[in-house]
Amino acid sequence: GKRVLKKDVILDEETKRSVKDAANLVRDEFFRANGGKTKLDPWNNDELRNSSLRELWMKYGATDKEFETYIHYRGYNLLDDDVTAALWIAEGELYGAQLDKEQAYVKEGYEKVIQNMAQKSKCKIIKNTKVYAVKTHPNGKSRVVEFTGPGGDDSFTAGAVVMALPKDSAEEILKSTDGVSQERNAVLDNVKIMPLFKCFMEWKREPGKKQWWKEKGFTEGKSTTDSDLRQLHYYDNEDLLIYNSGSFAVKWNEAFEQDPMAAKKKIFNLIKEMHDDEDIPEPDWDSTIWKFWPNGSHKWRKGVDVKKAINTYSVGNDKVVDDMTLYLCGDAFSTHQGWTMGCVETVNICFDAMKRRHVI
């Protein structure tokens, strides 16, 4: 129920440690026990891959209350007890906690990057098309891709196929794909899907007048809360973003599906409660937009040799003929899940294997 600056959050009244102090304690004690930060790759550390974040915090000096408060502080509900703690160490203990002036954005929206790449590419791009099967060609050395497009069912033959997919789409298409080894299919179970939800609430812009949040000093970054909102991001002079994950994302999606206006008003009431101000002006209700992604985030489960799993999933085995013609990539099965770098990482693994196998 307290409202404080994030830097001043005390996780446990008994220890009197701040968020930064508690996170640094766990991190520093872990590195001290493992020979120092510079000598350690989180993804190759047995303790990290077999521990959840909660287990790591408990082992290295934090209290259960500190951990629970830290999760509220983050605003993300993605590091469940079956997710590897290696992710936390690899990405940084304050993952996603800062949105500041150093963060870069694409002014026209991230889709513009894809559009520009498509324009520069020499490849033929077929839109509005669903691939439903990737079969082995009778010659055993190539693949037949079957799809439904604007012109109906069709197919083409390729020497090799590269598929970039999230987990649920990969599971669907690999069921109708020939020659996918048991080892590659098994990697699918090593990744957990997490839902995400976003809602943009808009206030009409008035020339020369600051919005209420800027009047209160919230000019950038975000606030986090233990309420169902979880995260509130302050962007321009019009929009606020409500962003949450896990069970909270599911809860908001269900609320909006059942009664959109009631859900909007509930969000607005929580915003007023967060800022301790009942006089906040109402938003432009008709401009409120929301989106739910059932497969929005992917996280590696505990107990997985992540780097081995990535390589197995992406390229299979050099000595298996079927693996020579099928390559799987995407951030969902990378060490940078949720980031563009994860896509680049796995694409490079695929291309290196294709060169090694003389496919390209």
N, C-alpha and C positions, 0 to 999 in steps of 0.2 A: 503493500500500500504506500510505501514511501516514494517520493519523487526526488531523484538526485542526478547529478551529472554522472555519466558512465565512469569517469575516472575516479569518482569518489565512492563507488559502490563497495560496501563491506559485505563479504559473503557470509561471514559467521561472526556473531557478536562476541563469541568466546575467543576466537583466534585474532579478531580485529584485522584480518588480512583483507586487502583490497583485491579486486579481480586480477589486476596485473600481478600482485604479489603471490596470490595462490597459483596462478598459471605458471609464473616463473619458478616457483618452488617445485612444482611437479616436473616441469621441463628440466630444470637444472639438476635435480636429484636423479632423474632418469639418465641424463647424459653423463653425470659423474659416475654412475654405476656401470655405464657402458663405454667407458674409455674416452669420453669427450665427443662433442658435436661433430667436429670435422672428420672423424673417423667412421661415422655411422650413416648408412643408407637405411632410412626407415622401412623401406619395402623389403629389405633383406634381413631385418632383425626379427628373430624368432619370438622374442617377448612381445614386441609390438603387434606382430601379425596374429598372435594368439590371445591378445588382450582387447577388451573393450575400453573405451575412454574412461568409463566409470571405474573399472578395475585398475587402470593405470593411476588415476588420481588417488584412489584409496591406498594403493601400495606405496606411493611416494609422498605421503604426508598430508594430503588434503582430507577434509572431513566430508561426510555425505551431504551435509547442509551446504557446504561450499560448492560442491559439484552441482547440486540441484539449482542453486542460485546462479551459478555460472551458465547453465543451459538457458535460463530465463534471460540472462544478460546478453547472450549471443543472439537470441531470437530465432535460432535455427533448431529444428527438431529432427536432425538427420543422423546423429551419431548414436544410434540405438545400441543396446547391449549386445547385439549380434554383429555389430559393425567393427572392423579393425581400428585400433588406436593409431596404426601407422599413418592413417589419413591426417589425423590431428597434428602429428609431428611434422609430416611432410609439407602440409599447407600452412603451418603456423598456428600458434595457440589462440590467436585472436582472429581466426579465419572469418572474413566477412564483416568484421566489427567496425571498420572504418570506410566511409565513403567521403573522400576529401578531394581537394583540387588536383591531386596528382593522378587521380583515376581518369583514364582516357575513354571517351565515348565517340561513337560514329554519329555525326550530326544528323545524317539522313536516316539513321536507323541501321542496325547491323545487317539487315537484309541487303543493303546497298553494297556491302562487301561481296556477297554472293553474286549479285547482279553484275558487278564489274568483272568478277572472275569468269562468269559465263560469257560475257562479251569478248573477253580476251582469249577464251578457249577455242581451239579448233575442232572440238568435239561436237557431234550432233546431240542436241539436248531435246528429249521428248518429255513434255510435261503432261500432267493429268493422266498418268499411266501407273498402273499397279502391277508389279511383278508378282506372280503367284507360284512360279516354279523355276528352279535352275537344275536342269537335268544333264547327265553325262551324255555326250554325243556318242553314237554307235562306234566311232573310231577310237574312243577311249582317251583322246588327247585334247578334247575341247569341250565346251559347254553349250547347251541350248537354253536360252533364256525365254521363258514363256510369260506373256504379259497381256493385260487388257488395257487398251488405250482408246483414244477418241474414235479410231476406226474399227474398234472391236478387238477380238482376240488375234494375237500375232506372236511371232517369235523371231529370234535371230541367233546366229551361232557366233561364239567368241572363243578365242584361244585361251582367255582367262577372264574371270569375272571378279570384280571388287565390289563388295557390298558394305555400305556405311549405314548402320542401323542401331537404334536403341534396343534394349533387351527384349521387350515384348514383340517388336516387329521381327527381330532375329529369330525368336522362338517360333513364330508363325511360319516364316518362309523356309527355315531350315527343316521343317517337317516334310516339305515337298522338294527338298534338295537332295540329289543323289550323292553318295560317297562322303558324307560328313561323318568323321570318325567319332567313336564314343567319347574319346578324350576331349575333342573340341566341343561336343554337345554338353559335356559335363561342366565346362567352364560357365555356362549360362546360369547354373545354380549357385555359382560363387558370388554373383552380384545381386544385390537387393535393390528393388525399385522403390523409390520414395515419391509420393505425390507432392505437388507444389500448387499454390494458389496465389493469384495477384488480383488486386482490385485498385483501380485508379479512381479517385474521387476528385472532382474538379470544382473549383470556385471561380466565378466570373471575374475576369481581370478589369480593374478600374484604373484608368490612366492616372499616374501620379500617386497612387495609393498602394501601400504594401498590404499583402495578405496577412491575416491574423497570426499565422505562425512566424512570419518574419518580424512582425511587431513584437513577438515574444522572444526573438533572438534565435529562432531555429531557421538558419539560412541554408544549411546543407547537412549531409549526413543522415542519421536516423536515430529514432528512439526505440527502445525495446521494452517489453512489458510481460508480466506473467499472466496477463489476460489473454483471451482468445485472439486478439489482434497480433500478438507476438512482435511484429516489426512495423514501424511507420517511417517511411522515407520522405524527406523534404526535398523537392526538386526545384521547379521554377516558381513563378508567381501565380500559378494556376492549379498545380496538381500535387496531391499527396498519394503515395503508394502504400497500400497495405499488403504485406508480403508474409506468407507463412508456409509451413511445410508439415509433412507427416499427418498425424491425426487431426491437427487443426485445419489443414488444407481440405481434408475430407469433410470436416464439419461445416466449413464455410460453403463449399460446393453444394452440399445438401441443402443448406439454408437458402441459397440463391435459387436453386432449382425449385424449391417448395414455394417460396414467396420472396421474389427479388426486392420489393419495396421494404418489406419488414427486415430483410437482411441488411439493406443499405442503412436503415435507421438504427439498427443495432450497432453497426460499425461506427456511425456518427456519434452515438451515445458513448461508446467506448473511447472515442477520440476526445470527447469533452471530459470524460472521467480522467483520462491520462493527463490532460493539461490543466485539470482542476479549474475548468471554466465553463459554466453553463450558458454563457452568452456568446459562444462561438457561432457565427452566422451559418445558416444551413448551406450545404453545397448545391450545385446545380444537379439535382437528382437525375435528370434525363441524360446527363453526360457521363454518368458513372458506368464504367466498363469493368468486366471481370473475366478471368480465364482460369480454368482448372486443367492441370496436366497430371493425369494419373501416373505417367512415367517420367515426371519432370526431373528427377534426380536419381543417380545410380551410386551405390556405395559397395565397396568390397566387404564381404563377410569375414568374420574372424576365422583364423585357421587356414587361410589361403596363401600359397606361395604366389604372390601377385605377379611378379615379373615372369615367372614360368607360365602362369595361366594366360597372361597377355600374349606371349609368343605362341603358345599352343592354339589359342582361339584365333589369332590373326592369320597365321601361316601354316599351322599344322606341322607336318613332318616332311623334310626334304626327300625322303625315300618313298613316300606314298604318292602314287600317281594322281589320285583324286585331289590331293592337297595342292598339287602343282597348278591346278586350274581354278581354285576357289580361294579368295582372300577376303578377310573380314576386318573392318576397321571402324573407328568411331570412339568418341570420348568415353562411352559407357564402359568400355573394357580397356582402360588406360590408367596411368598413375596420376592423371589430371582430369578426373571425372567432373564434368560440368564446365570445362574450360576448352577453348579453341585449341590450346596446346595438346590436349588429349587426342584430338583428331589428328593433329600434325604428327604426334608421336607414333600412333598406330599406322598411319599412312606410310611413314618412313620405314616402319618394320615390314610392311607389305611390299613396298618398292624394293627394299634391299633384298628380300627373298626372291622377288621376281627377277632381279638382275642376277642373283646367285644361281638361279635355276635356268637362266637364259630364256625367260619368258618374254622379257623386253630387252 
